[in-house]
Amino acid sequence: MRTKLAGSAAAIVGQIPSGATIAVGGFGACGTPIALIDALVEAGPTDLRIVSNNCGTDDYGLGRLLRNGQIRRITAS
């Protein structure tokens, strides 16, 4: 059986190309994968299509990606 563990958030998001569609869990600021979002901000992919409950706030969660211009489209409930 092949292991699916990664050593860091950067190693995981480094495989996400520009233009990818990403589903992000959580509700508001609760339960969102902040370490992974922070790694996405640092990695810098653009034209992301995000599916999530909402887009967070300006300085937290998905709002950081939006502020950086990394999100092309968001679908939120």
C-alpha positions as CSV (number, residue, x, y, z in Angstrom):
1,M,0.0,0.0,0.0
2,R,1.3,3.4,-0.9
3,T,1.4,6.1,1.8
4,K,-0.4,9.3,1.2
5,L,1.2,11.4,3.9
6,A,3.1,14.5,3.1
7,G,5.9,16.2,5.1
8,S,4.4,19.7,5.0
9,A,1.6,21.9,3.8
10,A,4.0,23.3,1.2
11,A,4.6,19.9,-0.2
12,I,0.9,19.3,-0.6
13,V,-0.1,22.6,-2.2
14,G,3.0,22.6,-4.4
15,Q,1.1,20.0,-6.5
16,I,-1.8,22.4,-7.1
17,P,-1.4,24.2,-10.4
18,S,-2.8,27.5,-11.5
19,G,-6.4,27.1,-12.8
20,A,-7.2,24.3,-10.3
21,T,-10.6,23.9,-8.7
22,I,-10.4,23.4,-4.9
23,A,-13.1,22.5,-2.5
24,V,-12.4,24.0,1.0
25,G,-14.2,22.9,4.1
26,G,-15.1,24.8,7.2
27,F,-17.8,27.2,8.1
28,G,-16.9,30.9,8.4
29,A,-13.6,31.0,10.3
30,C,-14.2,27.6,12.0
31,G,-12.7,24.5,10.7
32,T,-11.0,26.0,7.6
33,P,-7.6,24.5,6.7
34,I,-5.6,27.6,7.6
35,A,-2.2,26.0,7.2
36,L,-3.0,24.8,3.7
37,I,-4.5,28.2,2.7
38,D,-1.4,30.0,4.0
39,A,0.8,27.6,2.0
40,L,-1.4,28.4,-1.1
41,V,-0.8,32.1,-0.5
42,E,3.0,31.5,-0.4
43,A,3.0,29.1,-3.4
44,G,1.2,31.6,-5.5
45,P,-1.0,29.6,-8.0
46,T,-3.5,31.9,-9.7
47,D,-6.9,31.6,-11.5
48,L,-8.1,29.3,-8.7
49,R,-11.8,28.2,-8.7
50,I,-12.8,27.8,-5.1
51,V,-15.9,25.9,-3.8
52,S,-16.6,26.7,-0.1
53,N,-19.1,27.9,2.4
54,N,-17.8,31.5,2.2
55,C,-14.6,33.4,1.4
56,G,-13.5,34.3,4.9
57,T,-12.4,37.8,5.8
58,D,-9.7,40.1,4.3
59,D,-6.9,39.0,6.5
60,Y,-7.9,35.4,7.3
61,G,-8.6,32.2,5.4
62,L,-9.7,32.3,1.8
63,G,-9.9,36.1,2.0
64,R,-6.1,36.2,1.8
65,L,-6.2,34.4,-1.6
66,L,-9.0,36.7,-2.8
67,R,-7.0,39.8,-1.7
68,N,-3.9,38.5,-3.5
69,G,-5.9,38.1,-6.8
70,Q,-5.3,34.3,-6.8
71,I,-9.0,33.4,-7.0
72,R,-10.7,33.7,-10.4
73,R,-14.1,32.4,-9.3
74,I,-15.7,31.3,-6.0
75,T,-18.8,29.3,-5.5
76,A,-20.2,29.7,-2.0
77,S,-23.4,28.9,-0.2
